[in-house]
Amino acid sequence: MERERIMKAPKNPSTQPRLFQVIDMEDLVPPHHILRQINEAVDVSVIHDWVAPLYTEKTGRPAADPERLLRLMLLSYWFDHSERELYEILPMHAGYLW
């Protein structure tokens, strides 16, 4: 029994590395970033009302979020990205993900 206690290292939580890192997207995008300004100036949530008659919950699979699709199209237009470029840049750009 004494030998087992000697062989085990004491558990010190301060030396234990964190398994997951929590990142707040709000902290990654500066307050005066152009995408924050655009978000305040342009209300794209109205697209849900515009396209509601085109969707049904009775048939087919769930549709992609029309607001997200519009935001992606606007990013592509404003920053002059092709669709392929946008999808390559998207995972690496905190402002786009925000």
TANOR-V91870 format. One record per backbone hydrogen bond with DSSP energy under -0.5 kcal/mol. CO is the residue of the C=O (numbers start at 1). NH is the residue of the N-H. Records with the same first field share a line. If there is no record, write none. Layout:
CO->NH + NH
This chain:
1->5
2->6
3->7
4->8
10->12
11->13
12->15 + 16
13->16
20->22
21->23
23->25
24->27 + 28
25->29
28->30
30->33
33->36 + 37
34->38
35->39
36->40
37->41
38->42
41->43
42->44
43->46
44->47
45->48
46->49 + 50
47->51
48->52
51->54 + 55
52->55
65->69
66->70
67->71
68->72
69->73
70->74
71->75
72->76
73->77
74->78
75->79
76->81
77->80
82->86
83->87
84->88
85->89
86->90
89->92 + 93
90->93
92->94
93->97
94->98
